[in-house]
Amino acid sequence: MYGIIRIPAVCMVMMLVVTTAIAQPSKSIPQVATKTYPAGGLIWKGESRQDTNWNKICEDTKGRIWYSGGDHWGTDRFGGAFEDRYERPWGFGNTTVCFYDPKTDKAQVAYELDRAGAIYSNAETPGHGKIHANIQCDSKGRIWTAGYLGSSYNHEFTNAFYPKSYGGGSIICYDPATDDTDYYGVPVYHGGVVALYLDENRHNIYGLTVDRARFWSVNYETWEVRQYETNGRFGLREMMMDKNGFCYFGNEYKGLTRFDPDTETFVDLPITIPGLRASCVSSDNMIYGISSEGFVWRFDPEKVEVEEYGHVVQVPGEGVYTPNICIDEDYNRLYFIAGGHGVTLAGMPIVTVLDLKTKKFHWPGKIDVDGCYGSVVGRNHSVYFSCYGYAQQNGRRLKNKDDTEYRTCYLVKYEPPKTLEDIR
């Protein structure tokens, strides 16, 4: 069954209040103190072969933080640090799903995605080389996620064909209490999943696949799959969901399109946004978002209004790639790691705090990572970032057996100050 796209006959009107800070971070800001917890598994010849993590992360019902690390060197990817990928036992792409327990201050591997996702990774078929979608915890403490193909340029888009192609992103539900993994199949054949959201009231999982820009839903009780004809309509690698189960997508009008899960229809909303790369939702159903270039905003689904907060490091003329955002409602703050893919102001990405009371940005310091793709505020106000960058311990980069610094995937734990006045 397909939804109907409806475009209102009204002009697109931005409803916003622009509130930006004037200052910007100094190039000489200090490096913040953090602790790092490498994603385990995928060891080959005594060394980690993890080189990617693009997923969102979560805190479960017991206060543990779930994250991942993957090996995404696909069959036709040129270059890379490890040319012996044809020999690895997990083939062309695999991912470990891990968790960090603050009570023990230790991290461990829960499972491997290829094994749980019923996929054979070999010379013809890339494996689940990364998780690009959410890792999400439901009310029962179960962990949901879905796969994304190893970095295979020939297989990612519409020239996919089976069996010489990626089978598709598998949906996995893992129960930490029983160590049981349930496989819910592939919602769109060949398509790597780039977004995944749970609607427990309707027993639905919603998501996007990169292949042909498919939006889909899976009822995890009836196993019914629905694909909606959005080919090229959204063309994005991200979506949002509010507390009522309504889904939102960026559209070609620089605005938002809303999907109603009860009527299965799409409506273009009479607003515009700076762009969508990451988002989080507050308990009172306010959606906070950030664009790929680093512009922060808030969307009120009930009033259908947008408020802009400005640029994450106050350089609107530069695209400071910031694919992460999380909220601490008790402290009334948003957290980011601003910068990645080589785009920074201080030689490294910058830990950024937005005070939602004053609507001003604060910059505690820079952080030695290549990029951050997931973030969450845990209990006791600790902030966690899922990062890719040089392996390090106690603020010092580590070296491999060849005496060379190397990159890997890890969780960063940052303890923010209680008062923002402590940030200079």
C-alpha positions in Angstrom: 0.0 0.0 0.0 1.4 3.4 -1.0 1.0 6.7 0.7 -0.3 9.7 -1.3 2.0 12.8 -1.6 -0.1 16.0 -1.1 1.3 19.4 -1.8 -0.7 22.3 -0.2 -1.4 25.2 -2.5 0.3 27.7 -0.3 3.6 29.4 -0.4 6.4 28.1 1.7 6.7 30.5 4.7 9.5 30.3 7.2 8.2 30.8 10.8 11.3 31.5 12.9 13.1 33.6 15.4 16.8 34.0 14.7 18.8 34.0 17.9 22.5 33.6 17.5 25.6 34.2 19.6 28.1 36.8 18.4 31.3 35.2 19.7 33.0 32.2 18.1 35.5 29.7 19.5 39.2 30.7 19.6 41.7 28.7 17.5 43.7 28.3 20.7 41.0 26.6 22.8 42.3 23.7 24.9 41.6 20.0 24.2 38.9 18.6 26.4 39.5 15.7 28.8 37.6 12.6 27.8 37.7 8.8 28.2 37.6 6.5 25.2 36.2 2.9 24.8 37.1 1.1 21.6 34.5 -1.0 19.8 35.7 -4.6 20.2 35.8 -7.5 17.7 36.9 -7.8 14.1 40.4 -8.6 15.0 42.6 -9.8 12.1 46.3 -10.7 12.5 46.2 -9.3 16.1 44.9 -5.9 15.2 41.5 -4.3 14.9 40.2 -3.8 11.4 37.5 -1.4 12.3 37.3 1.7 10.1 33.7 3.1 10.2 30.8 4.0 12.4 28.0 6.3 11.1 25.2 5.3 13.3 23.2 7.0 16.1 23.7 5.6 19.6 21.4 5.1 22.6 21.1 4.5 26.3 19.2 1.3 27.4 16.9 0.8 30.3 19.8 -0.2 32.5 21.9 2.9 31.7 24.3 1.2 29.3 25.4 2.9 26.1 25.1 1.1 22.8 27.4 1.8 19.8 29.2 0.0 17.0 32.3 -0.3 14.9 32.6 -1.8 11.4 34.9 -2.9 8.7 33.5 -1.5 5.4 36.1 -2.3 2.8 33.8 -3.7 0.1 34.7 -5.8 -3.0 35.4 -2.9 -5.4 36.8 -0.3 -3.1 40.2 0.8 -4.1 43.0 1.6 -1.6 42.6 1.3 2.1 45.0 0.3 4.8 44.3 -3.4 4.6 44.7 -5.0 1.2 44.3 -8.5 2.6 40.5 -8.1 3.1 39.9 -11.1 0.7 41.4 -13.3 3.4 39.4 -12.1 6.4 37.0 -14.6 7.9 34.1 -12.1 7.8 34.6 -11.3 4.1 33.7 -7.9 2.7 32.2 -5.9 5.5 31.0 -6.7 9.0 30.0 -4.8 12.2 30.1 -5.4 15.9 27.4 -4.0 18.1 28.8 -3.1 21.5 27.8 -1.6 24.8 29.5 0.4 27.6 28.4 -0.1 31.2 29.1 2.9 33.4 28.8 0.8 36.5 31.8 -1.3 35.6 33.4 1.3 33.4 34.0 -1.4 30.7 32.8 -2.1 27.2 32.1 -5.4 25.4 30.8 -6.8 22.2 27.2 -8.0 22.1 27.1 -9.6 18.6 28.3 -9.4 15.0 25.8 -8.0 12.5 26.6 -10.4 9.6 25.9 -13.5 11.8 22.7 -12.0 13.2 21.6 -10.7 9.8 21.7 -13.9 7.8 24.0 -12.5 5.2 27.0 -14.3 3.5 29.8 -11.8 2.8 32.0 -13.0 0.0 33.5 -11.9 -3.3 30.1 -11.5 -4.8 28.1 -10.0 -1.9 29.2 -7.2 0.4 28.4 -7.7 4.1 27.0 -5.3 6.7 30.1 -3.2 6.7 28.6 -0.5 8.9 25.5 0.7 10.7 24.3 4.0 9.2 20.9 3.9 10.9 19.9 4.2 14.6 20.8 1.9 17.4 17.6 2.2 19.4 16.3 0.7 22.7 12.7 -0.1 23.2 10.7 0.0 26.4 11.5 -3.7 27.1 15.3 -3.0 26.9 15.7 -4.7 23.5 18.1 -3.2 21.1 17.1 -2.5 17.4 19.2 -1.7 14.5 19.8 -2.5 10.8 22.7 -3.0 8.4 24.4 -1.0 5.7 26.6 -2.4 3.0 30.3 -2.5 3.0 31.8 0.3 0.9 30.9 -1.0 -2.5 30.4 1.8 -5.0 29.1 -0.5 -7.7 26.4 -2.0 -5.5 25.1 1.0 -3.5 22.5 2.4 -5.9 20.1 1.3 -8.6 22.4 -1.0 -10.6 22.0 -3.6 -7.9 21.1 -7.1 -8.9 21.1 -10.4 -7.0 23.1 -12.6 -6.3 26.0 -10.4 -7.3 25.1 -7.6 -5.0 24.4 -6.6 -1.5 21.4 -8.6 -0.2 20.0 -5.6 1.7 20.0 -4.1 5.2 18.8 -6.7 7.8 16.7 -5.6 10.7 17.9 -7.0 14.0 16.4 -7.0 17.5 18.8 -8.1 20.3 17.7 -8.9 23.9 20.6 -8.3 26.3 18.7 -10.2 29.0 18.7 -13.5 27.1 21.5 -12.9 24.6 19.0 -13.6 21.8 19.0 -12.0 18.4 15.8 -12.0 16.2 16.1 -11.4 12.5 13.3 -9.4 10.9 14.4 -9.7 7.3 15.3 -7.1 4.7 12.6 -4.4 4.1 14.0 -3.4 0.7 16.2 -5.8 -1.3 19.6 -4.5 -2.1 19.1 -1.3 0.0 21.4 -0.4 2.8 19.3 1.1 5.7 20.3 4.7 6.5 17.6 5.5 9.1 15.5 3.4 11.5 12.9 4.6 14.0 10.6 2.6 16.4 6.9 3.4 16.9 5.9 1.0 19.7 2.3 2.2 19.9 1.7 0.9 16.4 4.3 -1.9 16.6 6.0 -0.4 13.5 9.6 0.2 12.5 10.1 2.9 9.9 13.2 3.5 7.9 14.9 4.7 4.7 17.2 2.8 2.3 19.9 4.4 0.3 19.0 2.3 -2.8 16.3 4.1 -4.7 15.4 6.3 -1.7 12.8 3.9 -0.4 10.7 4.8 2.7 9.3 1.7 4.3 7.6 0.3 7.5 7.7 -3.1 9.1 5.1 -4.3 11.6 7.2 -6.4 14.0 4.2 -8.3 15.3 2.6 -9.3 12.0 5.8 -9.1 9.9 3.9 -7.0 7.3 6.2 -4.8 5.1 5.0 -1.7 3.3 7.1 0.3 0.8 6.0 3.8 -0.1 6.6 5.3 -3.5 9.0 8.1 -2.7 11.6 7.4 -5.4 13.7 10.4 -5.6 11.2 12.5 -3.7 13.2 12.9 -0.6 16.6 11.7 -1.9 18.0 12.0 1.7 19.9 9.8 4.1 18.0 11.0 7.2 14.5 11.3 8.6 12.9 12.2 11.9 10.1 10.9 14.1 8.2 12.7 16.8 6.7 11.3 20.0 3.4 10.6 18.2 4.9 8.4 15.5 4.7 11.0 12.7 7.7 10.9 10.4 9.4 13.9 8.8 11.7 14.3 5.8 13.5 17.1 4.1 12.1 17.9 0.7 13.0 19.8 -2.5 11.4 23.0 -1.1 13.9 23.2 1.7 11.1 22.3 4.0 9.7 19.3 5.8 7.3 16.7 4.6 5.2 14.9 7.2 4.0 11.3 7.0 0.9 10.4 8.9 1.1 6.8 10.0 -2.6 6.4 10.4 -3.7 7.7 7.0 -0.4 6.8 5.3 -0.3 10.1 3.5 2.4 12.7 3.0 1.9 16.5 3.5 4.4 19.3 2.7 4.4 21.6 5.6 4.4 25.4 5.1 7.8 25.9 6.6 11.5 25.8 5.7 14.4 24.5 7.6 18.2 25.1 7.3 18.7 21.4 6.4 18.6 18.0 8.2 21.6 15.8 9.1 20.8 14.8 12.7 18.0 15.4 15.2 16.8 14.6 18.7 13.4 14.9 20.4 12.5 16.2 23.8 10.0 14.7 26.2 7.5 17.5 25.3 7.8 16.6 21.6 10.1 19.4 20.4 12.4 18.3 17.6 15.9 19.8 17.6 17.9 19.4 14.4 21.2 20.4 12.7 22.0 20.7 9.0 25.1 19.1 7.4 26.7 22.6 7.3 26.1 23.1 11.1 23.0 25.3 11.4 20.9 24.4 14.5 17.1 24.7 14.7 14.0 23.6 16.5 10.7 22.4 15.1 7.4 22.4 17.0 5.2 19.8 15.4 2.0 21.0 17.0 2.3 24.7 16.1 4.2 23.8 12.9 6.8 26.5 13.6 10.6 26.6 13.2 13.1 28.5 15.4 16.7 29.0 14.3 19.6 29.2 16.7 22.4 30.0 14.2 25.6 28.3 13.3 27.2 25.7 15.7 30.6 27.5 15.7 29.4 30.9 14.3 31.0 30.7 10.9 28.0 30.4 8.6 30.1 30.9 5.5 31.8 27.6 6.0 30.3 24.1 6.0 31.2 22.7 9.4 30.0 19.1 9.0 28.2 18.2 12.3 26.2 14.9 12.0 25.4 14.6 15.7 23.1 16.2 18.3 21.8 15.2 21.8 19.8 16.9 24.5 20.1 17.1 28.3 16.6 18.3 29.4 17.6 18.7 33.1 20.4 21.1 32.2 18.4 22.5 29.2 21.3 22.0 26.8 22.2 20.6 23.4 25.6 19.0 22.8 27.5 18.5 19.5 31.0 17.7 18.2 31.3 20.3 15.4 33.4 19.4 12.5 34.6 16.4 10.6 35.9 15.2 7.3 38.7 17.7 7.7 36.5 20.7 8.2 37.4 22.3 11.5 38.4 25.7 13.0 40.9 24.6 15.7 42.7 21.8 13.9 40.3 19.4 15.5 36.5 19.2 15.8 35.0 21.3 18.7 32.8 20.1 21.6 29.9 22.5 21.5 27.2 23.3 24.0 24.0 25.3 23.2 22.3 26.7 26.3 18.6 26.6 25.4 17.7 29.1 28.1 20.0 31.9 26.8 20.2 30.5 23.2 24.0 31.0 23.3 26.7 28.6 22.2 29.7 27.6 24.4 32.8 25.8 23.3 34.5 23.8 26.1 37.4 22.7 23.8 38.5 20.7 20.9 38.7 16.9 20.6 41.1 14.6 18.8 38.7 12.7 16.5 38.1 12.6 12.8 34.3 12.8 13.2 31.3 12.0 15.4 28.2 10.4 14.1 26.1 9.6 17.1 25.6 11.1 20.6 23.5 10.7 23.7 23.2 12.1 27.2 23.2 9.4 29.7 22.4 9.2 33.4 24.2 11.6 35.7 24.5 14.0 32.7 27.5 12.2 31.1 27.7 12.8 27.4 28.7 10.1 25.0 29.9 10.5 21.4 30.4 7.7 18.9 33.6 8.6 17.0 36.0 7.5 14.4 39.6 8.7 14.8 43.1 7.8 16.0 43.2 5.2 18.7 44.1 6.8 22.0 44.3 6.3 25.7 44.6 8.9 28.4 44.8 11.6 25.7 47.8 10.0 23.9 47.5 8.4 20.5 48.4 4.7 20.3 50.6 2.9 17.8 50.3 -0.5 16.1 53.0 -3.1 15.9 54.6 -1.2 13.0 55.0 1.8 15.3 52.4 3.7 13.3 49.4 5.7 14.6 46.1 4.1 13.5 42.4 4.9 13.4 39.6 3.0 14.9 36.0 3.3 16.2 35.3 4.1 19.8 32.9 5.7 22.3 34.0 9.0 23.9 32.7 9.8 27.4 32.7 13.5 28.2 31.8 15.0 31.7 30.4 18.5 31.1 30.6 21.3 33.7 27.6 21.8 35.9 27.5 25.5 35.1 28.4 26.9 31.7 30.1 29.9 33.4 33.0 27.4 34.1 33.7 27.4 30.3 36.1 30.1 29.3 
